[in-house]
Amino acid sequence: MTFHIELRTRDGQPLAFDCAPEQNLIDAAAAVSILFPSQCRQGSCGACHASVTAGDYTLGAHSPDALPSSPNGQSGQSGAILMCCTTPQSDLRIALPFDHSKILFQSVPRRSADITALEPVAENTVRLELRLQPNDDCGSAAEFEPGQFIEIEVPGSDQRRAYSLANTGNWDGRLELLIRLQPGGLFSDFLRSSAQPGTVLAVRGPQGAFGLDAASLRPRWFVAGGTGLAPVLAMLRHMAEFGESHEARLFFGVNRESELFALDELERLKADLPQLKVTLCVWKPAGDWQGFSGTPADALQQALSEAPVQPDIYLCGPAPLVNAVESAAAAFGVPMERVFSERFLPG
C-alpha cells in the first residue's frame, strides 16, 4: 500500500509521488529522483520544513527548534513538518516554502576544489576561499543562487559539513565561506591543523532553498547572527550586481565586538546600495561600544515598531536567534510566509 503525495511549490508548480507508510517523504521523493532541499536528514536543521494542508501523518522525533515558530511564539506552526522525519498515514497535500527551481531532479553535483585562501577575520572565525577544478559538465563555473550552501567532505572521514556561500555565482569557480571555528568540531579541527592553500577538498552542491523572493516588491530586511552573515552577504552582493532598488536593512549581531567581521565589505555594499542601512548589534558590549547593545532580534523589534511598511525578513543564524526573530515578526503582524529563515548547525 502506498499513499499519494501532492505538493505545490511557492511559485505554484505541482509535484506528486507515492510514499509507503513506513517511508519518510524525503526518501520516497528521492526514489523517483525528486531531491528536495535537505541537510541533516535527522530532524535537526529544519532545511526540509514544509506544511501539510490536508491529510494525516506522523511526525517523528525531531528538534523543536527545527520548525518555524507559531504566531504565539511557540515552536511549530499548525501543519508544519520536517519531510525527513514525516511518514504519511493517508494521502497528503503539502505546501512547499520554496520555488520549483530549488528542487533537484538529479544527484547533487560533487566536485573537487582547491583551497586558495584561509585567513582569520575575527575571533574564532575564518574566511575560506575555494576554487573549483574544471570538469566536463560546466568547466570552471560556480553556478549557484545567493543563499544556497555547499557541503564539504571532511578529509579522512565519512562526514560532511554544510556552509553557506558568501559570494555570488561566477565563471571563475570561486567559492567564499565564512566559518566559525567550533571547539572540537571535526572540520574546524581540520582547518586549524591541516588545511592550507593548495589542499584539495571534495564539495557537494549547490543546495538549499534559502534565497531572495524575486517576485516580491516589499522592503528586504536581513537579520544575521555571526557567520549567518554569509548568505546575507551573497544576497546583498547580488542586489548590488543587478542594481536592485528594494529598500534594504541589515541587522548583524555577535556576542562581543571582537567577533565582528566583514565591516569593510559592508561599507562597500552601502556605497553600492545607497538604500542599505546597517545596524551592528553586540549582545555583551564593552563600555565604549557605540553601536546597538543587544541582539539582532532586539534591534529588529525596535525597527518593526517604527516601520511604515511590513518588510520581507531574511534570517540566518543559530536556532535561538531564528526563534526570537520569528516571534518578533509575528508580534508585529509580519506573515510567517514572508519570513525566510535558515538555521545553522555547529560543525
N, C-alpha and C positions, 0 to 999 in steps of 0.2 A: 504494500500500500504506500502510495505517495500523496503528498498534498501539493496543490498548485499555488505557486507564489507569484503574485503580480506586483510589480514595482513601478513607480514613476519617479523620474529624476526631478531635480529642482527646476530644470528648464522644460519640463513637460513630456519628456521622452519615455515611452513604455518599455518595460523589460519583463520577461517571465521565465521561470524554470520550475521544475518539480523537485520536491525535497521529501525525503523519508522522515518518519517521526523521530528517528534516533540521530539524524544528521543535523549539524548546525548549518545556518544559512550560508555562511562564508564557504564552507566545504562543498555544499550542494551546488552553489553557483560556480565554483572553480571547476567542478566535474564537467561542466558544459562550457568551459573556457570563458566564464564571466568573472573577472577579478576585480572585486570592489576594493576601494581604499581600506587598508588594514595595516596593522603593525605587529602588536604583541600576540594577537590571537589567543589571549588568555583573560580577556575581560578587564584589563588594567589600564589601557591607554586611551580608550574612547574613540579611536580613529574610525571605527566601523559603526558608529551610532546611527540610528535611523528611528522612524516612528511607525508603529503598526496602526493603521486606520480601520482595519476590520479583520476579525478572526481571533482564534485562541492560540496561545503559545506558552512555552515555558522559558523563562529567562534564568539561566544557570548562574553559578557562582561568579561574582564579579566585584570589582571595586566600586563602591557607591560614587566615588569621585570621578569615575569614567563617564558618567551620564550627565547631560546638561541639567542645571538646576530647574526646579519648577518655579512658577511665578511667586510662590510664597517663600522662596529661598531654600526649600528642602531639596535634597538630591533626588533627581529623577522626575521627568515630566510624565504625564499620563501617556501610556503607549510607547514610551521611549525604550529602545532595546539596544543591545550590542549584538550585531549579527554573528559575531564569532562564538557566542555562547547562548544563542536562541535556537530552540527547536520548535517546529510547528506542531500544533495539536488539531489544526483544521487548515483549510485553505486560508491564505493571508493576502491582504493588500497592505503595501508598505510605501511610505513616502521617504525618499532619499534626500538628504540635505545638501546634495552636490549635483553639479551638471553632468550630463551624459559623457562629456569629454574627459572626465576624471576616472572613467571606468576603462580598464584594460581588457582586451579580448585576445591576448596572447601572453606568454610568460613575461615576467618582469625582466627587462634587459639587464644583463650582467656584463660589466666592462672593467678593464684594468685602468688604473690611474696612477700617475707619479706624484709624489709629494714635491711641490715646488717651493713652498714656504711654510714655516711653522714658527710662530712668534707669539710671545706673551702680549696681551693687550690690556689686562687688568689683573687684579689679584685672583689667582686660580682660574684664569680664563685665557684661552689661546685662540689665535686665528690660524686655521689650517687651510692652505690653498692646494688644490689638486689640479692636474691637467690630464684629461682623458687621453688614452692612447688611441690612435686611429683604428677603425675597423671597417669591414666591407659594407656595413649597412648605412652608416651615417658619417663616415670619415672621422674628423676630429670634433665635430659639432657637439655642443652640450645643449640639448633641447629640453626645456622644462618650463613650467609656468611658475610665476612668483608665488611663494607659499608652499611649494612642494618640498619633499625631503628625499634624501638618498639613504640607503643602508650601507654601512661599511663592514666588511668581513674582518673580524679581529684576527690578525696573523697568529698562527699557532693554536687556533681554537676553532670550534664549530659555531661560534657565537657571532651575532651581528648587532650593530648599534645604529640607530637612526638619528640623523641630524638634518635640520632644515638648511636649505641653501640661502645664503645671504645676497648673492648676486643674481643677475638675470641671465636668460639664455644667451648663448654666444657661439660664434663659429670657431673659436679658439680652443674649446674643450675645457674652459676654466670653471672650476667649482670652488666657491668660497664658503667656509664653515666657521662658525663661532662656537667654541666648545668649552663648557665649564668642566674643569678637572675635578672629578669626584674622588674622595678618599677611598682607595681600594677598588676603584672602578676598573673593569677589565681593559677597556680601550684607553681610559685615562692613564693607567699604568704604562701601557704601550707607548703613548705619546711622551710620557716623562722619561722613559728609559731607553727606547729603541728607535723611535721614529726620527727621520732626518731627510733632508732634501735628497731625492733620488729613490727613496723607498717606494716600492710598488704595492698598491693596495687594490683589492677587488671591491667594486661598488655595484650596488643594485638600485636601479631606479631610472627615471624619477618616479615617485609615488606620492600619494596623498591627495586629499580633496580640499585642503585649506587653500583659499585664494580669493581674489577680488571678484565681486559680482559686477561684471562689466555692464549689465543692463540697468543697474541702479543709479539714480541721479542724486541720491542723498549724500550729505557730507560723510566723509570717511574718517572715523576716529580709530586710532590704533592704540592698543594697550599691550605693553611688553614688560615681562619680568625677566631680568638677567639675560641669558642667551636666547630667550624668546624674542629678542630683538632681531634675530637673523631673518626669519621670514618677513617681518615687517620692513626691514631694510630692502629686501627684494621687491616688495610691493611698492614702496616709495620710489625706489630706483626705476621701476617700471613706469610709474606715473611721470617721473621726470623725463624719461626717454621718449615717451609718447606725448608729452606736453598736456597731460590731463589736468583739467581745471577744477576738479572737485575740491570743495573746502576740506582741509586735512588738518588733523591734530594728532600728536603723538604724546602718550603718557608712558615714559620709560622709567622703570624703577629697579633699585637694587637695595641691599641692606645697608651698605656703608659706601662712603664716597670712593674708597679705594677700588670698588668693584665697578665703577662706571667705565665705559669704553665707547669707542666709535664716535666720540664727540666731534672730531674734525669732519667726519663724514656727514654727521647730522647738520653741521654748519654748511657744508657744500649743498646738501639737499635743500636747506632753507633758501639758499641762493637760487637754486634751480626751480624750486616750487615756492614762489613768494607767498602763497596762501597757507603754507605749512607753519603751524605753531607747535613748538616742542616744550613739554613740561618734564623736567628731570625731577625724579622723586627719590628721596633717600629715607629709608624707614628709621634708621638709627643714626642720625647725623651727628657730626662733631659740632662744637659750639659756634664755629664760624661758617657753617653751611648757609648759603644764600638762596638755595632753591626751595622746592616744596618739601616739607617734612611730613613723611607719611608714605603710604603705599600708593601705587598707581590707581588702585580701586578707590582710595580716598579722594585722590585728585579728580578722577572721573566723576565721582558722585557730586562733587562740588561744581564741576563744569556742567553736568547734566541739569542741575538745578537752575542754571542760567541760560540754557540753550534754547533759542527760539524755534529750532527745527530738530526733530529727532534724527540722530545720525545712524548710519550703519557702524557697527563696532566690530573691529578685527582684533582678536585677542590671542596671545600666545604666552604661556608661562606655566609654572607649577600649578597643580590642582587647586590649592587654597586660593591663589590669585584668581584663577578662572572662576571658581565658585563665587568669590566676593564680587567680581565684576558682573557676572550673570545676575546676581541678586540685586546689585545697584541698578542695572539696566531695567530689570523688571519693576523695581520700585518707582521708576520714572516713566513707565509705560512704553519702553522700547520693546517691540515684539521680539520674542525669542528667535524667530526666523531671521531677524536682522542682526543677530549676534553670532559671528562666525569665530569659532574657537579651535585651538589646538593645544592640548596638554602635552607636556614633555616629561619623559622619564629619565631619572639619573642613570648614567652609564659610564 
